[in-house]
Amino acid sequence: MKVAVAQLSSSIDKQANVEKAKKYITKAKNSGADFIVFPELYMADVLSPDIMPGEVAEPVDGPFVRSLADSAREHQIYVVCGIYETAPHDTQRAYNTTIFLDRSGKLLQAYRKTHLYDAFNFNESDTIIPGSSSGDVIETEFGTVGLMVCYEVRFPEICRKLALDGADFIFMPAAWAAGLMKEDHWQTILKTRAIENTIYVFAADQVGNIFSGRSMIVDPMGVILSGAGEEESLIISEIDIDRIKRVREKLPSVADRKPELYSTI
């Protein structure tokens, strides 16, 4: 199987953003990809204080997702993308939601980000409503998928739960803001989540604006199979699912856990 990670910038123009996404879906499929992962909140750039997420948000069956679903169906490719999801009874705030579409365009999961980025002098909770439940793993013909979003990578419990539930791959849309030590944290933590759970991690970051880029694909031993720089790009890797089994034979850290010793965590 092949996985493509699209590192893109977003604008306030949702139609322009979805048209660019469709071009990258075509490019990914032409390169033989079975999955493509887009960044967090790719639907629209609403960094301006004059625009609230609720003003651009859509339901998960709205026109933005329908356009992606049409392209997924046309190209027979799985699509993961971050959107602003409409929140009932709140016209200003929205959910930070990641949608996962199958090859037919069917919505497999809409995961609402639970851990919001209230750190480094940024307060995501001012404009975003947190999700109230962790996501379930999703079975595909290639392997089992878990979804995480950006800041959630700093919480090892999330990834560990998905791994224990059977995830082979973590698809992680992100809008990782640049800043002091931030790029170093990004690479270090992504590799750590892959190594400690012996799984693949696919991280698609926004680029431009305040975002750092540096999207990457990391294998179960922590090897960066493919990485992007500071520009828009599409990175693609051939994924060997049996690599997980081989790594776990050498490094059985997940099997060697003693959960009875840390049951209070």
FIZA-948658 format. One record per residue: residue in three letters; z, x, y of N, C-alpha, C, CB in turn. Coordinates in steps of 0.02 Angstrom, whole numbers, padded with zeros to 5 digits, always signed. Each point is the difference from the previous one (the first is absolute). Glycine has a CB too. Example, Ala and Ser with C-alpha at 12.3 -4.5 7.8 and 13.67 -1.06 7.14 Angstrom:
# residues 2
ALA+00390+00660-00284+00000-00045+00059+00000+00045+00060+00062-00095-00059/SER-00098+00077+00112+00003+00042+00059+00037-00039+00055-00108+00059-00032/
This chain:
# residues 265
MET+00000+00042-00060+00000-00042+00060+00000+00044+00062+00061-00092-00062/LYS-00086+00063+00116+00000+00034+00065+00035-00043+00052-00108+00060-00030/VAL+00146-00027+00073+00035-00034+00054-00021+00031+00066+00098-00028-00075/ALA-00114-00015+00124-00019+00022+00067+00056-00019+00048-00123-00013-00026/VAL+00139+00058+00071+00049-00011+00053-00036+00007+00067+00096+00044-00073/ALA-00094-00098+00112-00035-00002+00064+00049+00014+00057-00084-00082-00046/GLN+00075+00138+00079+00041+00018+00058-00039-00020+00063+00057+00097-00062/LEU-00034-00150+00095-00038-00028+00055+00044-00014+00060-00078-00050-00083/SER+00046+00046+00141+00034-00025+00060-00015-00074+00006-00008+00114+00058/SER+00052-00149-00023-00007-00071+00009-00006-00015+00075+00065-00023-00106/SER-00093-00034+00123-00006-00022+00070+00026-00071+00006-00100+00076+00019/ILE+00102-00102+00040+00022-00069+00010-00052-00050-00024+00068+00038+00098/ASP-00129-00014-00109-00056-00043-00020+00001-00008-00076-00069+00038+00100/LYS+00096-00094-00124+00006-00010-00073-00068-00002-00034+00105-00064+00020/GLN-00154+00035+00013-00066-00004-00031-00030+00070-00009-00017-00113+00051/ALA+00025+00155+00000-00025+00069-00006+00037+00037-00056-00028+00001+00123/ASN+00092-00013-00129+00039+00033-00052-00023-00022-00070+00098+00007+00078/VAL-00109-00071-00087-00020-00023-00067-00071+00023-00016+00076-00099+00011/GLU-00119+00103+00040-00068+00024-00013+00001+00074-00021-00046-00083+00083/LYS+00090+00122-00051+00007+00070-00019+00028+00005-00071+00018+00034+00120/ALA+00030-00076-00136+00028+00000-00068-00054-00015-00052+00111-00037+00046/LYS-00154-00011-00031-00053-00018-00047-00048+00059-00011+00009-00120+00036/LYS-00023+00158+00017-00042+00059-00007+00033+00051-00046-00048-00019+00114/TYR+00114+00027-00107+00035+00047-00043+00005-00025-00072+00064+00040+00101/ILE-00059-00104-00110-00001-00028-00068-00067+00016-00033+00078-00093+00035/THR-00132+00084+00002-00066+00017-00027-00005+00074-00017-00050-00093+00067/LYS+00075+00135-00021-00002+00072-00011+00042+00019-00062-00015+00018+00124/ALA+00073-00049-00131+00043+00015-00057-00034-00020-00065+00102-00015+00072/LYS-00131-00045-00073-00033-00023-00060-00060+00043-00018+00038-00116+00025/ASN-00075+00136+00025-00058+00044-00012+00021+00067-00029-00061-00056+00093/SER+00124+00075-00082+00027+00062-00027+00034-00011-00067+00015+00042+00116/GLY-00019-00103-00141+00027-00015-00066+00072-00022-00002-00080+00081-00040/ALA+00110-00096+00098+00071-00018+00002+00013-00069-00030+00013+00071+00102/ASP+00044-00078-00135+00022-00063-00028+00051-00035+00045-00021+00045-00115/PHE+00055-00005+00158+00049-00025+00047-00013+00032+00068+00087-00018-00092/ILE-00071-00018+00146+00003+00030+00066+00063-00024+00035-00127+00007+00006/VAL+00161+00041+00026+00063-00014+00035-00010+00013+00074+00068+00029-00103/PHE-00053-00080+00144-00004+00006+00073+00070+00008+00029-00104-00069+00001/PRO+00110+00089+00062+00066+00012+00030+00040-00063+00012-00048+00099+00052/GLU+00111-00088-00035+00047-00052+00021-00024-00030+00066+00095+00059-00058/LEU-00088-00125+00064-00015-00036+00063-00070+00015+00026+00121+00002+00027/TYR-00167+00011-00074-00068+00016+00021-00034-00058+00036-00008+00080-00096/MET+00030-00140+00085-00032-00059+00029-00011+00006+00075+00053-00068-00089/ALA-00004+00094+00126-00007+00004+00072+00051+00050+00028-00041-00119+00005/ASP+00020+00153+00048+00044+00046+00036+00034-00039+00056-00073+00100-00028/VAL+00138-00111+00020+00037-00037+00052+00058+00042+00026-00032-00109-00053/LEU+00018+00173+00065+00051+00044+00027+00017-00017+00073-00039+00089-00078/SER-00007-00122+00112+00012-00018+00069+00058-00050+00005-00121+00020+00027/PRO+00168-00009+00019+00056-00048+00008-00023-00068+00026+00074+00097+00021/ASP-00137-00101+00001-00026-00063+00026-00024-00047-00055-00032+00060+00104/ILE+00028-00034-00166-00025-00040-00056+00053+00000-00055-00120+00028+00029/MET+00138-00086-00053+00048-00005-00055-00037-00012-00066+00088-00045+00080/PRO-00060+00069-00135-00033-00010-00065-00016-00072-00016+00059+00099-00038/GLY-00016-00145+00059-00012-00070-00014-00064-00027+00031+00121-00013-00008/GLU-00145+00047+00061-00060-00022+00034-00064+00017-00038+00061+00013+00107/VAL-00057+00036-00151-00059+00020-00038+00007-00016-00075-00020+00091+00083/ALA+00080-00110-00104+00014-00011-00071-00041-00057-00029+00115+00043+00019/GLU-00126-00039-00084-00036-00052-00037+00036-00013-00066-00110+00034+00053/PRO+00101-00092-00083+00025-00011-00068-00039+00044-00049+00034-00119+00029/VAL-00006+00126-00089-00033+00044-00049-00066-00030-00024+00112+00042-00035/ASP-00126-00105+00050-00066-00028-00016-00041-00010+00063+00049-00057-00101/GLY-00033+00095+00153-00036-00004+00063-00066+00038-00001+00109-00013+00057/PRO-00146+00012-00002-00066+00030+00001-00002+00075-00013-00029-00088+00079/PHE+00081+00125-00057-00001+00073-00013+00003+00014-00074+00057+00020+00110/VAL-00010-00050-00145+00006+00012-00072-00059-00029-00038+00125-00001+00011/ARG-00150-00057+00012-00059-00028-00034-00060+00047+00004+00042-00116+00026/SER-00050+00148+00031-00056+00048+00006+00009+00058-00048-00013-00031+00120/LEU+00074+00057-00126+00013+00053-00048-00011-00024-00071+00082+00051+00079/ALA-00062-00113-00093-00009-00028-00067-00073-00007-00018+00108-00062+00012/ASP-00148+00041+00037-00072-00006-00012-00030+00068-00017-00005-00098+00080/SER+00028+00150-00044-00026+00067-00013+00025+00027-00067-00005+00021+00124/ALA+00068-00036-00141+00026+00021-00065-00041-00031-00056+00115+00011+00049/ARG-00131-00075-00041-00039-00036-00051-00071+00027-00003+00070-00102+00017/GLU-00101+00114+00040-00068+00026+00002-00006+00067-00035-00019-00062+00107/HIS+00069+00105-00096-00004+00068-00026+00042+00011-00063-00019+00037+00116/GLN+00053-00090-00139+00040+00004-00061+00049+00059+00004-00096-00051-00065/ILE+00139+00049+00116+00048+00054+00011+00066-00030+00022-00093+00080+00032/TYR+00148-00050-00054+00067-00021+00022+00011+00025+00072+00044+00003-00120/VAL-00012-00045+00161+00011+00017+00070+00074-00010+00018-00119-00033+00029/VAL+00148+00083+00002+00069-00003+00027-00004+00011+00075+00051+00042-00110/CYS-00018-00084+00149-00006+00006+00073+00061-00030+00035-00125-00004-00009/GLY+00146+00035+00064+00055-00024+00039-00022-00048+00055+00060+00105-00025/ILE-00025-00162+00032-00017-00050+00050+00063-00024+00036-00099-00036-00069/TYR+00090+00000+00123+00053-00039+00031-00006-00071-00028+00001+00072+00107/GLU+00051-00094-00142+00000-00067-00029+00038-00049+00045-00008+00051-00115/THR-00022-00107+00127+00032-00053+00040+00068-00019-00028-00113-00042+00031/ALA+00162+00037+00014+00067-00022-00019+00012-00070+00027+00042+00119+00001/PRO-00030-00167-00045+00014-00069+00023+00059-00001+00049-00045-00045-00109/HIS+00037+00005+00160+00054-00010+00049+00014+00062+00044+00049-00082-00080/ASP-00095+00131+00081+00009+00057+00044-00068+00021+00026+00104+00039-00062/THR-00118-00053+00124-00066+00013+00028-00006+00072+00027-00010-00120+00029/GLN+00065+00156-00026-00001+00067+00028+00001+00055-00054+00058-00046+00100/ARG-00014+00038-00148+00005+00050-00053-00043-00020-00060+00117+00029+00039/ALA-00124+00018-00085-00041-00013-00060+00029+00041-00057-00104-00023+00069/TYR+00079+00011-00129+00017+00042-00057-00049+00058-00004+00047-00099-00063/ASN-00021+00157+00044-00041+00059-00015-00016-00005-00074+00053+00073+00093/THR-00112-00097-00109-00017-00019-00069-00057+00043-00027+00037-00117+00024/THR-00030+00136-00086-00054+00035-00036-00029-00047-00051+00055+00113+00017/ILE-00121-00123-00013-00033-00043-00048-00037+00042-00052-00013-00091+00088/PHE+00012+00066-00150-00033+00034-00056-00048-00050-00031+00100+00076-00021/LEU-00165-00060+00026-00053-00044-00026-00031+00031-00062-00023-00042+00116/ASP+00006+00000-00164-00034+00026-00059-00075+00002+00010+00093-00044-00072/ARG-00129+00063+00019-00072+00009+00005-00038-00064+00017+00011+00092-00081/SER+00020-00149+00067-00032-00064+00015+00020-00026+00069-00003-00025-00122/GLY+00045+00062+00158+00024-00022+00065+00063-00042-00004-00116+00004+00038/LYS+00143-00013-00097+00061-00039-00008+00060+00039+00026-00049-00059-00101/LEU+00094+00024+00136+00061+00031+00025+00050+00008-00057-00020-00049+00115/LEU+00035+00111-00132+00048+00014-00053+00071+00003+00025-00089+00062-00060/GLN+00097-00036+00121+00067+00004+00029-00005+00007+00076+00045+00052-00106/ALA+00002-00083+00141+00009+00010+00071+00072+00023+00009-00087-00089+00034/TYR+00096+00154-00023+00066+00029+00003+00021+00010+00073-00019+00057-00111/ARG+00075-00088+00130+00026+00007+00067+00049+00058+00004-00013-00124+00018/LYS-00002+00171+00026+00042+00060+00008+00073-00020+00012-00099+00063+00047/THR+00143-00033-00086+00071-00018+00003+00042+00047+00043-00014-00049-00113/HIS-00003+00113+00113+00038+00050+00037-00040+00018+00063+00054+00046-00106/LEU-00029-00068+00163-00038+00009+00063+00018+00065+00035-00004-00124+00011/TYR-00044+00149+00025+00005+00067+00032+00040-00005+00065-00110+00033-00051/ASP+00176-00034+00043+00045+00003+00057+00031+00070+00001+00025-00126-00004/ALA-00066+00174+00023+00020+00071-00002-00042+00039+00050+00033-00010-00123/PHE-00011+00070+00139-00036+00043+00046-00019-00038+00065-00044+00065-00098/ASN+00092-00103+00123-00009-00037+00064-00054-00053-00003+00038+00101+00058/PHE-00053-00126-00119-00048-00054-00009+00037-00058-00033-00099+00082-00010/ASN+00085-00144+00032+00035-00058-00027-00051-00052-00025+00098+00021+00078/GLU-00121-00011-00139-00048-00046-00029+00028-00070-00006-00050+00095-00062/SER+00116-00100+00053+00030-00066-00008-00003-00043+00063+00075+00050-00086/ASP-00093-00020+00143-00008-00040+00061-00061-00046-00005+00053+00093+00066/THR-00102-00073-00106-00063-00037-00003-00019-00023-00070-00036+00065+00098/ILE+00071-00041-00149-00018-00015-00069+00060-00032-00035-00081+00097-00003/ILE+00066-00147-00038+00051-00033-00042+00001+00034-00068-00015-00111+00062/PRO+00072+00134-00085+00000+00034-00065-00010-00048-00058+00075+00085+00048/GLY-00107-00060-00100-00005-00039-00062+00068-00003-00033-00120+00034-00014/SER+00129-00083-00029+00066-00011-00030+00003+00016-00074+00017-00087+00085/SER-00072+00112-00113+00002+00016-00072-00046+00058-00015+00026-00120-00027/SER-00007+00158-00024-00042+00056-00021-00061-00026-00036+00101+00074-00010/GLY-00153-00034+00010-00062-00021-00033+00003+00010-00075-00062+00027+00104/ASP+00024-00067-00140-00007+00008-00072-00057+00048-00014+00046-00116-00021/VAL-00044+00149-00036-00057+00041-00020-00057-00046-00022+00076+00096-00035/ILE-00137-00070+00042-00060-00039-00016-00040+00036-00054-00003-00047+00118/GLU-00013+00010-00170-00039+00029-00055-00074-00002+00017+00087-00037-00083/THR-00122+00092+00071-00072+00003+00005-00027+00031-00064+00003+00009+00127/GLU-00069-00011-00135-00028+00029-00061+00005+00076+00000-00078-00096-00006/PHE+00094+00126+00063+00006+00073+00005+00072+00024-00006-00101-00001+00072/GLY+00148-00042-00057+00070+00020-00001+00040-00048+00044-00031+00120-00020/THR+00095-00105+00027+00046-00045+00036+00013+00027+00070+00053-00034-00109/VAL-00057-00012+00157+00003+00019+00071+00063-00026+00033-00125-00002+00004/GLY+00155+00043+00039+00055-00022+00043-00019+00013+00072+00085+00023-00091/LEU-00062-00066+00136-00015+00007+00071+00062+00021+00039-00090-00086-00011/MET+00081+00133+00057+00051+00019+00048-00034+00009+00068+00072+00057-00090/VAL-00032-00057+00143-00030+00005+00067+00038+00052+00042-00036-00121-00006/CYS+00001+00173+00025+00020+00048+00051+00074+00021-00003-00088-00050+00071/TYR+00129+00027-00024+00070+00020+00006+00039-00009-00065-00005-00030+00121/GLU-00018-00016-00164+00034-00012-00063-00001+00060-00046-00032-00119+00011/VAL-00013+00167+00002-00001+00060-00041+00064+00040+00006-00124+00004+00013/ARG+00162-00015+00041+00063+00035+00010+00057-00029-00042-00038+00027+00115/PHE+00025-00080-00151+00051-00033-00041-00018+00007-00074+00026-00082+00094/PRO+00002+00133-00127-00021+00014-00069+00012-00057-00049+00023+00118+00024/GLU+00025-00161-00008+00014-00056-00045-00060-00046-00009+00120+00006+00035/ILE-00159-00015+00018-00058-00045-00004-00050+00025-00051+00017-00033+00120/CYS-00035+00097-00113-00050+00029-00044+00027+00004-00072-00048+00066+00096/ARG+00112-00049-00103+00029+00005-00067-00001-00067-00035+00072+00094+00039/LYS-00056-00148-00003-00002-00066-00030-00070-00017-00024+00094-00036+00074/LEU-00145+00050-00033-00068-00013-00020-00020+00041-00061-00029-00027+00119/ALA+00051+00090-00120-00015+00043-00057+00033-00026-00064-00011+00099+00078/LEU+00074-00119-00072+00036-00026-00058-00030-00066-00024+00104+00057+00039/ASP-00135-00093+00008-00035-00062-00019-00068+00013-00031+00060-00058+00092/GLY-00080+00122-00095-00061+00017-00035-00057+00024+00044+00034-00081-00082/ALA-00023+00091+00147-00055+00021+00044-00026+00069-00020+00050-00068+00093/ASP-00115+00072-00099-00035+00064-00010-00022+00029+00068-00038-00037-00115/PHE+00023-00008+00161-00027+00019+00066+00040-00035+00055-00115+00016-00050/ILE+00128+00020+00104+00027-00030+00060-00055+00003+00053+00120+00034-00029/PHE-00139-00092+00054-00047-00004+00056+00040-00012+00063-00094-00045-00074/MET+00087+00090+00123+00043+00000+00058-00039+00002+00065+00087+00057-00069/PRO-00102-00116+00098-00028-00001+00067+00054+00025+00049-00078-00096-00029/ALA+00057+00132+00082+00048+00027+00047-00031+00003+00070+00054+00067-00092/ALA-00009-00069+00141-00016+00016+00069+00054+00048+00024-00058-00114+00022/TRP+00054+00175-00049+00053+00050+00009-00007+00032+00069+00003+00023-00125/ALA+00045-00037+00167-00003+00026+00069+00012+00075+00000+00040-00110+00044/ALA-00079+00145-00002+00009+00071+00008+00067+00013+00036-00126+00019+00004/GLY+00153+00041-00013+00063+00016+00033+00032+00062-00031+00016-00120+00027/LEU+00042+00137+00000+00036+00059-00022+00013+00000-00075+00052+00007+00113/MET-00081+00040-00149+00009+00008-00072-00032-00057-00041+00105+00062+00025/LYS-00138-00109+00008-00023-00060-00036-00053+00016-00052+00025-00066+00102/GLU-00074+00109-00087-00051+00016-00049+00030+00037-00060-00086+00005+00091/ASP+00134+00038-00077+00034+00035-00054+00038-00049-00045+00010+00103+00073/HIS+00025-00150-00042+00035-00051-00039-00049-00040-00043+00088-00008+00090/TRP-00143-00013-00060-00051-00040-00034-00023+00033-00064-00037-00045+00110/GLN+00015+00108-00105-00026+00034-00059+00055+00012-00052-00088+00054+00071/THR+00146-00032-00047+00055+00015-00046+00023-00062-00038+00036+00092+00077/ILE-00027-00147-00042+00026-00060-00033-00051-00031-00047+00074-00021+00099/LEU-00138+00021-00079-00051-00027-00045-00002+00039-00066-00067-00036+00100/LYS+00069+00102-00094+00001+00041-00061+00063-00012-00041-00069+00086+00059/THR+00125-00095-00025+00063-00012-00035-00002-00065-00039+00060+00065+00088/ARG-00085-00119-00056-00003-00064-00035-00044+00006-00062+00017-00062+00110/ALA-00072+00098-00105-00043+00009-00059+00035+00040-00054-00101-00006+00075/ILE+00133+00061-00056+00031+00045-00049+00059-00033-00034-00036+00097+00067/GLU+00081-00129-00028+00062-00026-00030-00013-00060-00046+00061+00041+00099/ASN-00118-00075-00088-00017-00057-00042-00057+00013-00048+00041-00072+00091/THR-00070+00132-00086-00058+00020-00039-00054-00054-00001+00075+00071-00072/ILE-00097-00088+00133-00053-00049+00010-00048+00025+00054+00078-00095-00034/TYR-00134+00060+00041-00047+00015+00053+00020-00038+00064-00092+00018-00085/VAL+00082+00015+00142+00012-00031+00065-00063+00006+00042+00124+00027-00006/PHE-00147-00083+00034-00059-00003+00042+00021-00024+00069-00077-00022-00100/ALA+00077+00065+00149+00026-00017+00067-00057+00000+00051+00112+00049-00030/ALA-00125-00107+00060-00053-00008+00049+00032-00009+00069-00078-00052-00087/ASP+00071+00102+00130+00031-00003+00066-00051-00017+00053+00085+00084-00037/GLN-00061-00117+00090-00042-00007+00059-00007+00068+00034+00037-00121+00015/VAL-00088+00126+00028-00012+00061+00037-00020-00019+00071-00035+00063-00104/GLY+00045-00018+00151-00012-00016+00070+00060-00036+00029-00124-00007-00021/ASN+00118-00015+00083+00056-00033+00034+00062+00046-00006-00047-00116-00026/ILE+00102+00091-00002+00060+00041-00008+00009+00025-00071+00053-00064+00092/PHE-00104+00055-00134+00009+00011-00071-00025+00068-00022-00012-00122-00018/SER+00040+00147-00037-00009+00070-00018-00055+00013-00051+00117+00013+00024/GLY-00142-00064-00058-00050+00012-00052+00031+00033-00060-00088+00011+00088/ARG+00054+00040-00116+00026+00037-00057+00008-00044-00062+00058+00077+00079/SER-00104-00125-00088+00001-00041-00061-00008+00045-00061-00048-00098+00063/MET+00074+00076-00119-00006+00043-00059+00007-00039-00065+00045+00094+00068/ILE-00068-00061-00120+00005-00024-00069+00039+00053-00038-00109-00067+00005/VAL+00165+00046-00035+00046+00047-00033+00007-00019-00074+00062+00021+00108/ASP-00066+00029-00152+00004-00015-00071+00073+00003-00025-00117+00046-00016/PRO+00130-00063-00048+00070-00005-00024+00038+00066+00000-00038-00093-00068/MET+00004+00149+00075+00034+00065+00004+00007+00023+00072-00045+00029-00113/GLY+00024-00071+00160+00006+00017+00070-00059+00038+00028+00120+00002-00018/VAL-00173+00002-00020-00061+00035+00024-00038-00046+00047-00007+00067-00107/ILE-00010-00042+00166-00042-00039+00046-00072+00005-00023+00080+00021+00097/LEU-00105-00075-00125-00069+00000-00026-00051-00004+00055+00042-00054-00103/SER-00025+00019+00157-00045-00006+00057+00041-00016+00061-00096-00039-00074/GLY+00075+00067+00131+00037-00012+00062-00047-00003+00059+00100+00056-00048/ALA-00079-00093+00099-00039-00006+00061+00034+00037+00057-00044-00112-00038/GLY+00008+00123+00092+00027+00034+00058+00018-00049+00054-00067+00099-00028/GLU+00041-00087+00089+00018-00040+00058-00056-00047+00022+00074+00091+00036/GLU-00129-00094-00075-00056-00042+00018-00009-00057-00050-00055+00099+00054/GLU+00016-00149-00035-00017-00053-00047-00037+00030-00059-00006-00085+00093/SER+00024+00063-00153-00032+00028-00059+00013-00045-00060+00012+00116+00046/LEU-00050-00103-00099+00010-00033-00064+00010+00054-00052-00071-00101+00034/ILE+00129+00100-00066+00013+00048-00053+00000-00037-00067+00068+00075+00078/ILE-00096-00043-00128-00009-00031-00065+00020+00049-00054-00093-00074+00043/SER+00129+00050-00093+00018+00042-00057-00013-00036-00065+00087+00058+00070/GLU-00109-00020-00119-00004-00024-00069+00071+00003-00029-00122+00040-00013/ILE+00145-00095-00015+00069-00004-00024+00001-00003-00077+00034-00059+00107/ASP+00005+00102-00135+00010+00003-00073+00066-00034-00015-00067+00109-00012/ILE+00065-00170-00013+00061-00038-00013+00043+00034-00054-00059-00105+00033/ASP+00027+00141-00079+00037+00034-00053+00041+00059+00027-00088-00035-00081/ARG+00072+00055+00143+00038+00054+00031+00074-00018+00006-00104+00034+00064/ILE+00119-00098-00053+00070-00022+00005+00037+00016-00066-00033-00092+00082/LYS+00003+00074-00138+00031+00013-00064+00010+00075-00012-00052-00105-00045/ARG+00001+00144+00062+00005+00073-00012+00055+00031+00044-00122+00003-00030/VAL+00126-00026+00092+00052+00026+00045+00069-00019-00025-00080-00007+00097/ARG+00087-00055-00120+00066-00023-00024+00022+00035-00063-00023-00110+00052/GLU-00025+00134-00092+00018+00040-00058+00030+00067+00021-00091-00056-00066/LYS+00066+00083+00121+00026+00063+00026+00061-00010+00044-00115+00046-00004/LEU+00117-00103+00038+00052-00013+00050+00027-00070-00011-00054+00079+00083/PRO+00099-00087-00132+00025-00068-00017+00058-00024+00043-00037+00023-00116/SER+00033-00010+00181+00058-00014+00043+00015-00075+00005-00028+00102+00065/VAL-00023-00144-00068+00012-00072+00003+00036-00023-00064-00103-00016+00074/ALA+00080+00040-00131+00032-00018-00064+00070+00030-00005-00113-00005-00053/ASP+00126+00060+00087+00065+00034-00005+00052-00028+00048-00061+00102-00035/ARG+00044-00154+00071+00048-00031+00045+00062-00024-00038-00094-00034+00077/LYS+00151+00034-00043+00062-00028-00027+00025-00053+00049+00030+00109-00062/PRO-00061-00167+00063+00015-00051+00051+00073-00022-00001-00117-00037-00008/GLU+00151+00044-00049+00071-00020-00001+00044+00043+00045-00018-00039-00117/LEU-00007+00098+00135+00038+00045+00043-00009-00016+00074-00010+00088-00088/TYR-00043-00124+00104-00012-00018+00071-00015-00073+00008-00042+00115+00020/SER+00078-00155-00057-00010-00073+00001+00021-00031+00066+00016-00002-00122/THR+00026+00038+00161+00022-00028+00064-00050+00011+00056+00117+00020-00036/ILE-00169+00017+00024-00051+00013+00051-00040-00064+00012-00007+00123-00033/
